[in-house]
Amino acid sequence: MASQIDTMASEVELEAITDLFQKLIQSCQQKCIAQNYKDDQLTKGELVCIDRCVAKFLEVHDIVGKKMNDANTPQQ
């Protein structure tokens, strides 16, 4: 019984991480990479943009997660 719950929790966590990663890729790609590209490599500007975008995305995700956790924690 406990192993089934652990397995289900792991699957939910994996889905959440996969969803987060997909949203991060979609958001940062739209912001940082031109739709009409000619080079097979990212430019320095695109790399910097992606680096900043990922950092901000994860920072905001962390802040929101903490606030949601605080809101769901009963006050004593």
Chimera marker file (.cmm) of the C-alpha trace (Angstrom):
<marker_set name="trace">
<marker id="1" x="0.000" y="0.000" z="0.000" r="1" g="1" b="0" radius="0.5"/>
<marker id="2" x="2.726" y="2.460" z="0.977" r="1" g="1" b="0" radius="0.5"/>
<marker id="3" x="4.759" y="1.599" z="-2.119" r="1" g="1" b="0" radius="0.5"/>
<marker id="4" x="1.728" y="2.310" z="-4.329" r="1" g="1" b="0" radius="0.5"/>
<marker id="5" x="1.340" y="5.727" z="-2.714" r="1" g="1" b="0" radius="0.5"/>
<marker id="6" x="5.052" y="6.412" z="-3.171" r="1" g="1" b="0" radius="0.5"/>
<marker id="7" x="4.825" y="5.368" z="-6.812" r="1" g="1" b="0" radius="0.5"/>
<marker id="8" x="1.803" y="7.591" z="-7.411" r="1" g="1" b="0" radius="0.5"/>
<marker id="9" x="3.508" y="10.522" z="-5.673" r="1" g="1" b="0" radius="0.5"/>
<marker id="10" x="6.598" y="10.005" z="-7.825" r="1" g="1" b="0" radius="0.5"/>
<marker id="11" x="4.486" y="9.945" z="-10.977" r="1" g="1" b="0" radius="0.5"/>
<marker id="12" x="2.693" y="13.164" z="-10.004" r="1" g="1" b="0" radius="0.5"/>
<marker id="13" x="6.016" y="14.821" z="-9.210" r="1" g="1" b="0" radius="0.5"/>
<marker id="14" x="7.470" y="13.699" z="-12.547" r="1" g="1" b="0" radius="0.5"/>
<marker id="15" x="4.432" y="15.096" z="-14.383" r="1" g="1" b="0" radius="0.5"/>
<marker id="16" x="4.807" y="18.417" z="-12.552" r="1" g="1" b="0" radius="0.5"/>
<marker id="17" x="8.511" y="18.662" z="-13.388" r="1" g="1" b="0" radius="0.5"/>
<marker id="18" x="7.857" y="17.742" z="-17.024" r="1" g="1" b="0" radius="0.5"/>
<marker id="19" x="5.108" y="20.374" z="-17.225" r="1" g="1" b="0" radius="0.5"/>
<marker id="20" x="7.391" y="23.000" z="-15.660" r="1" g="1" b="0" radius="0.5"/>
<marker id="21" x="10.170" y="22.156" z="-18.113" r="1" g="1" b="0" radius="0.5"/>
<marker id="22" x="7.831" y="22.333" z="-21.121" r="1" g="1" b="0" radius="0.5"/>
<marker id="23" x="6.474" y="25.726" z="-20.028" r="1" g="1" b="0" radius="0.5"/>
<marker id="24" x="10.003" y="27.012" z="-19.432" r="1" g="1" b="0" radius="0.5"/>
<marker id="25" x="11.136" y="25.895" z="-22.898" r="1" g="1" b="0" radius="0.5"/>
<marker id="26" x="8.093" y="27.383" z="-24.614" r="1" g="1" b="0" radius="0.5"/>
<marker id="27" x="8.292" y="30.687" z="-22.770" r="1" g="1" b="0" radius="0.5"/>
<marker id="28" x="12.024" y="31.246" z="-23.153" r="1" g="1" b="0" radius="0.5"/>
<marker id="29" x="12.084" y="30.077" z="-26.758" r="1" g="1" b="0" radius="0.5"/>
<marker id="30" x="9.341" y="32.549" z="-27.697" r="1" g="1" b="0" radius="0.5"/>
<marker id="31" x="11.125" y="35.399" z="-25.914" r="1" g="1" b="0" radius="0.5"/>
<marker id="32" x="14.692" y="34.716" z="-26.956" r="1" g="1" b="0" radius="0.5"/>
<marker id="33" x="14.882" y="32.914" z="-30.283" r="1" g="1" b="0" radius="0.5"/>
<marker id="34" x="13.732" y="34.492" z="-33.526" r="1" g="1" b="0" radius="0.5"/>
<marker id="35" x="11.297" y="32.447" z="-35.592" r="1" g="1" b="0" radius="0.5"/>
<marker id="36" x="13.344" y="33.027" z="-38.765" r="1" g="1" b="0" radius="0.5"/>
<marker id="37" x="16.833" y="31.884" z="-37.908" r="1" g="1" b="0" radius="0.5"/>
<marker id="38" x="19.632" y="31.253" z="-40.367" r="1" g="1" b="0" radius="0.5"/>
<marker id="39" x="22.409" y="29.981" z="-38.120" r="1" g="1" b="0" radius="0.5"/>
<marker id="40" x="22.600" y="26.484" z="-36.732" r="1" g="1" b="0" radius="0.5"/>
<marker id="41" x="24.048" y="27.863" z="-33.479" r="1" g="1" b="0" radius="0.5"/>
<marker id="42" x="22.512" y="30.255" z="-30.973" r="1" g="1" b="0" radius="0.5"/>
<marker id="43" x="23.954" y="33.765" z="-30.959" r="1" g="1" b="0" radius="0.5"/>
<marker id="44" x="25.571" y="35.209" z="-27.855" r="1" g="1" b="0" radius="0.5"/>
<marker id="45" x="22.541" y="37.463" z="-27.364" r="1" g="1" b="0" radius="0.5"/>
<marker id="46" x="20.178" y="34.489" z="-27.564" r="1" g="1" b="0" radius="0.5"/>
<marker id="47" x="22.279" y="32.518" z="-25.089" r="1" g="1" b="0" radius="0.5"/>
<marker id="48" x="22.309" y="35.413" z="-22.603" r="1" g="1" b="0" radius="0.5"/>
<marker id="49" x="18.568" y="35.898" z="-23.055" r="1" g="1" b="0" radius="0.5"/>
<marker id="50" x="17.872" y="32.205" z="-22.460" r="1" g="1" b="0" radius="0.5"/>
<marker id="51" x="20.129" y="32.157" z="-19.395" r="1" g="1" b="0" radius="0.5"/>
<marker id="52" x="18.317" y="35.123" z="-17.860" r="1" g="1" b="0" radius="0.5"/>
<marker id="53" x="14.896" y="33.813" z="-18.855" r="1" g="1" b="0" radius="0.5"/>
<marker id="54" x="15.504" y="30.415" z="-17.245" r="1" g="1" b="0" radius="0.5"/>
<marker id="55" x="16.875" y="32.014" z="-14.074" r="1" g="1" b="0" radius="0.5"/>
<marker id="56" x="13.875" y="34.349" z="-13.763" r="1" g="1" b="0" radius="0.5"/>
<marker id="57" x="11.389" y="31.586" z="-14.583" r="1" g="1" b="0" radius="0.5"/>
<marker id="58" x="12.806" y="29.290" z="-11.890" r="1" g="1" b="0" radius="0.5"/>
<marker id="59" x="13.065" y="32.118" z="-9.361" r="1" g="1" b="0" radius="0.5"/>
<marker id="60" x="9.416" y="33.051" z="-9.862" r="1" g="1" b="0" radius="0.5"/>
<marker id="61" x="8.406" y="29.383" z="-9.736" r="1" g="1" b="0" radius="0.5"/>
<marker id="62" x="10.228" y="29.056" z="-6.400" r="1" g="1" b="0" radius="0.5"/>
<marker id="63" x="8.606" y="32.207" z="-4.979" r="1" g="1" b="0" radius="0.5"/>
<marker id="64" x="5.119" y="31.121" z="-6.049" r="1" g="1" b="0" radius="0.5"/>
<marker id="65" x="5.680" y="27.636" z="-4.647" r="1" g="1" b="0" radius="0.5"/>
<marker id="66" x="6.756" y="29.046" z="-1.273" r="1" g="1" b="0" radius="0.5"/>
<marker id="67" x="3.768" y="31.399" z="-1.133" r="1" g="1" b="0" radius="0.5"/>
<marker id="68" x="1.380" y="28.573" z="-2.006" r="1" g="1" b="0" radius="0.5"/>
<marker id="69" x="2.989" y="26.377" z="0.629" r="1" g="1" b="0" radius="0.5"/>
<marker id="70" x="2.678" y="29.148" z="3.223" r="1" g="1" b="0" radius="0.5"/>
<marker id="71" x="-0.967" y="29.692" z="2.280" r="1" g="1" b="0" radius="0.5"/>
<marker id="72" x="-1.715" y="25.985" z="2.679" r="1" g="1" b="0" radius="0.5"/>
<marker id="73" x="0.116" y="25.662" z="5.991" r="1" g="1" b="0" radius="0.5"/>
<marker id="74" x="-2.267" y="26.083" z="8.920" r="1" g="1" b="0" radius="0.5"/>
<marker id="75" x="-1.383" y="28.964" z="11.237" r="1" g="1" b="0" radius="0.5"/>
<marker id="76" x="-0.721" y="27.935" z="14.837" r="1" g="1" b="0" radius="0.5"/>
<link id1="1" id2="2" r="1" g="1" b="0" radius="0.2"/>
<link id1="2" id2="3" r="1" g="1" b="0" radius="0.2"/>
<link id1="3" id2="4" r="1" g="1" b="0" radius="0.2"/>
<link id1="4" id2="5" r="1" g="1" b="0" radius="0.2"/>
<link id1="5" id2="6" r="1" g="1" b="0" radius="0.2"/>
<link id1="6" id2="7" r="1" g="1" b="0" radius="0.2"/>
<link id1="7" id2="8" r="1" g="1" b="0" radius="0.2"/>
<link id1="8" id2="9" r="1" g="1" b="0" radius="0.2"/>
<link id1="9" id2="10" r="1" g="1" b="0" radius="0.2"/>
<link id1="10" id2="11" r="1" g="1" b="0" radius="0.2"/>
<link id1="11" id2="12" r="1" g="1" b="0" radius="0.2"/>
<link id1="12" id2="13" r="1" g="1" b="0" radius="0.2"/>
<link id1="13" id2="14" r="1" g="1" b="0" radius="0.2"/>
<link id1="14" id2="15" r="1" g="1" b="0" radius="0.2"/>
<link id1="15" id2="16" r="1" g="1" b="0" radius="0.2"/>
<link id1="16" id2="17" r="1" g="1" b="0" radius="0.2"/>
<link id1="17" id2="18" r="1" g="1" b="0" radius="0.2"/>
<link id1="18" id2="19" r="1" g="1" b="0" radius="0.2"/>
<link id1="19" id2="20" r="1" g="1" b="0" radius="0.2"/>
<link id1="20" id2="21" r="1" g="1" b="0" radius="0.2"/>
<link id1="21" id2="22" r="1" g="1" b="0" radius="0.2"/>
<link id1="22" id2="23" r="1" g="1" b="0" radius="0.2"/>
<link id1="23" id2="24" r="1" g="1" b="0" radius="0.2"/>
<link id1="24" id2="25" r="1" g="1" b="0" radius="0.2"/>
<link id1="25" id2="26" r="1" g="1" b="0" radius="0.2"/>
<link id1="26" id2="27" r="1" g="1" b="0" radius="0.2"/>
<link id1="27" id2="28" r="1" g="1" b="0" radius="0.2"/>
<link id1="28" id2="29" r="1" g="1" b="0" radius="0.2"/>
<link id1="29" id2="30" r="1" g="1" b="0" radius="0.2"/>
<link id1="30" id2="31" r="1" g="1" b="0" radius="0.2"/>
<link id1="31" id2="32" r="1" g="1" b="0" radius="0.2"/>
<link id1="32" id2="33" r="1" g="1" b="0" radius="0.2"/>
<link id1="33" id2="34" r="1" g="1" b="0" radius="0.2"/>
<link id1="34" id2="35" r="1" g="1" b="0" radius="0.2"/>
<link id1="35" id2="36" r="1" g="1" b="0" radius="0.2"/>
<link id1="36" id2="37" r="1" g="1" b="0" radius="0.2"/>
<link id1="37" id2="38" r="1" g="1" b="0" radius="0.2"/>
<link id1="38" id2="39" r="1" g="1" b="0" radius="0.2"/>
<link id1="39" id2="40" r="1" g="1" b="0" radius="0.2"/>
<link id1="40" id2="41" r="1" g="1" b="0" radius="0.2"/>
<link id1="41" id2="42" r="1" g="1" b="0" radius="0.2"/>
<link id1="42" id2="43" r="1" g="1" b="0" radius="0.2"/>
<link id1="43" id2="44" r="1" g="1" b="0" radius="0.2"/>
<link id1="44" id2="45" r="1" g="1" b="0" radius="0.2"/>
<link id1="45" id2="46" r="1" g="1" b="0" radius="0.2"/>
<link id1="46" id2="47" r="1" g="1" b="0" radius="0.2"/>
<link id1="47" id2="48" r="1" g="1" b="0" radius="0.2"/>
<link id1="48" id2="49" r="1" g="1" b="0" radius="0.2"/>
<link id1="49" id2="50" r="1" g="1" b="0" radius="0.2"/>
<link id1="50" id2="51" r="1" g="1" b="0" radius="0.2"/>
<link id1="51" id2="52" r="1" g="1" b="0" radius="0.2"/>
<link id1="52" id2="53" r="1" g="1" b="0" radius="0.2"/>
<link id1="53" id2="54" r="1" g="1" b="0" radius="0.2"/>
<link id1="54" id2="55" r="1" g="1" b="0" radius="0.2"/>
<link id1="55" id2="56" r="1" g="1" b="0" radius="0.2"/>
<link id1="56" id2="57" r="1" g="1" b="0" radius="0.2"/>
<link id1="57" id2="58" r="1" g="1" b="0" radius="0.2"/>
<link id1="58" id2="59" r="1" g="1" b="0" radius="0.2"/>
<link id1="59" id2="60" r="1" g="1" b="0" radius="0.2"/>
<link id1="60" id2="61" r="1" g="1" b="0" radius="0.2"/>
<link id1="61" id2="62" r="1" g="1" b="0" radius="0.2"/>
<link id1="62" id2="63" r="1" g="1" b="0" radius="0.2"/>
<link id1="63" id2="64" r="1" g="1" b="0" radius="0.2"/>
<link id1="64" id2="65" r="1" g="1" b="0" radius="0.2"/>
<link id1="65" id2="66" r="1" g="1" b="0" radius="0.2"/>
<link id1="66" id2="67" r="1" g="1" b="0" radius="0.2"/>
<link id1="67" id2="68" r="1" g="1" b="0" radius="0.2"/>
<link id1="68" id2="69" r="1" g="1" b="0" radius="0.2"/>
<link id1="69" id2="70" r="1" g="1" b="0" radius="0.2"/>
<link id1="70" id2="71" r="1" g="1" b="0" radius="0.2"/>
<link id1="71" id2="72" r="1" g="1" b="0" radius="0.2"/>
<link id1="72" id2="73" r="1" g="1" b="0" radius="0.2"/>
<link id1="73" id2="74" r="1" g="1" b="0" radius="0.2"/>
<link id1="74" id2="75" r="1" g="1" b="0" radius="0.2"/>
<link id1="75" id2="76" r="1" g="1" b="0" radius="0.2"/>
</marker_set>
